Amino acid sequence: MTAADLAQLCPALAGLPPRCLEGIIECATPYQFRAGQTLFREGDEADKFFILRNGRIDLEISAPTGGSMSVQSVRGGEILGWSWLFPPFRWHFDGRSVENGEGLSVDAACLKATFETDPDLGYHLMTRFARVLMQRLQATRRQLLDVSGRVSDN
């Protein structure tokens, strides 16, 4: 995969300098997932993130009544996972695939080591991941408002 391929695959990374994209590629490995597969669980060590080429992964939380509730779906072209950036480096949701798919798994330790020699990469990725984080928080907020609206209508 080239820097141009990665930028085309993931719009959130478009516009990054080629050397930054190459830093990500050096830490990435191809990854496939099957429908129903759990990729990570809340509380597990967050030692990677994913760039989805296709498929769908739902971010879920435990529902108070038992089972789980999806708070957002992540699809092809999107980044999945920001917990590797912030202590305590634990996943904040469960990630379960709803469809078969593939993408890249990016090793967090490898990428963080690259930040030491290329602080620009760290800065550029932090700004991109901050946008992803804000989008996920807003989606969770909308989901909670939707749920609370349904509860108050009863």
C-alpha positions in Angstrom: 0.0 0.0 0.0 1.3 3.5 -0.9 0.7 6.8 0.9 -1.7 7.8 -1.8 -3.7 4.5 -1.4 -4.0 5.1 2.3 -5.2 8.7 1.9 -7.8 7.5 -0.7 -8.9 4.7 1.6 -9.5 6.9 4.6 -10.7 10.4 4.2 -9.8 11.3 7.8 -6.1 10.9 6.8 -6.4 12.8 3.5 -4.1 15.8 3.4 -1.5 14.3 5.7 2.1 14.7 4.4 3.2 11.5 2.5 5.9 10.8 5.2 3.2 10.7 7.9 1.1 8.3 5.8 4.2 6.2 5.3 4.8 6.1 9.1 1.3 4.7 9.5 1.8 2.2 6.7 5.0 0.9 8.4 3.0 0.1 11.5 0.0 -1.5 9.7 -0.9 -5.0 8.9 -3.8 -6.3 6.8 -6.7 -7.4 9.0 -9.9 -9.4 8.2 -12.9 -9.8 10.4 -16.0 -11.9 10.2 -19.6 -11.0 11.0 -20.3 -11.6 14.7 -16.6 -11.4 15.7 -15.7 -9.3 18.8 -12.6 -7.3 17.9 -12.2 -5.8 21.4 -14.0 -5.5 24.7 -14.4 -2.5 27.0 -11.6 -2.5 29.5 -9.1 -4.5 27.4 -5.8 -3.0 26.5 -6.0 -0.7 23.5 -2.8 -1.5 21.6 -4.0 -0.8 18.1 -6.5 1.0 15.9 -8.2 0.0 12.7 -8.7 1.6 9.3 -11.6 -0.1 7.7 -11.6 -0.8 4.0 -15.1 -2.3 4.0 -17.5 -4.0 6.4 -19.2 -2.7 9.5 -18.3 -2.7 13.1 -20.7 -1.6 15.9 -19.4 0.1 19.0 -21.5 -1.2 21.9 -22.0 -0.6 25.6 -23.6 -2.9 28.1 -27.3 -2.1 28.5 -28.7 -1.6 32.0 -31.3 -4.3 31.3 -28.8 -6.8 30.1 -27.3 -7.4 26.7 -25.7 -4.6 24.7 -26.7 -1.5 22.9 -25.0 -0.2 19.7 -24.0 3.5 20.0 -22.4 3.8 16.6 -21.5 1.9 13.5 -18.1 2.3 11.8 -17.9 1.5 8.1 -15.4 1.4 5.3 -13.1 4.4 5.0 -13.3 5.2 8.7 -11.0 4.9 11.6 -11.9 2.8 14.6 -10.2 3.3 17.9 -8.8 6.3 19.7 -8.2 4.7 23.2 -4.6 3.8 22.3 -3.8 7.6 22.5 -4.8 8.3 26.1 -4.0 6.7 29.4 -5.1 4.2 30.7 -5.0 2.9 27.1 -8.1 0.8 27.5 -11.0 0.3 25.1 -14.1 2.3 26.2 -16.6 0.3 24.1 -17.0 -3.3 22.8 -16.3 -3.6 19.1 -18.3 -6.2 17.3 -18.4 -6.8 13.5 -21.8 -6.9 11.9 -20.5 -7.7 8.5 -17.5 -9.4 7.1 -14.8 -6.9 6.2 -11.2 -6.0 6.0 -8.8 -3.2 6.6 -5.6 -2.4 8.4 -4.7 -2.9 12.0 -2.2 -0.3 13.1 0.1 -1.2 16.0 0.0 1.6 18.6 3.5 0.9 20.1 5.1 1.1 16.7 3.3 4.3 15.9 4.1 5.9 19.2 7.8 5.0 18.7 7.6 6.8 15.3 6.2 9.9 17.1 9.5 10.2 19.0 11.4 10.6 15.8 8.7 12.5 13.9 6.7 14.7 16.2 4.8 16.2 13.2 3.3 12.8 12.7 2.0 12.8 16.3 0.6 16.2 15.9 -1.1 15.5 12.6 -2.6 12.2 13.9 -3.7 13.8 17.2 -5.7 16.5 15.2 -7.3 13.8 13.0 -8.1 11.6 16.0 -9.6 14.5 17.9 -12.1 15.0 15.1 -12.9 11.3 15.1 -13.3 11.4 18.9 -15.7 14.4 18.7 -17.8 12.7 16.0 -18.1 9.6 18.2 -19.0 11.6 21.3 -21.7 13.5 19.3 -23.1 10.3 17.9 -23.2 8.8 21.4 -25.0 11.9 22.7 -27.6 11.7 19.9 -28.1 8.0 20.6 -28.7 8.8 24.3 -31.1 11.6 23.5 -33.0 9.3 21.2 -33.2 6.6 23.9 -34.2 9.1 26.6 -36.8 10.6 24.3 -38.4 7.2 23.7 -38.3 6.5 27.5 -40.0 9.8 28.3 -42.7 9.3 25.7 -43.9 6.2 27.4 
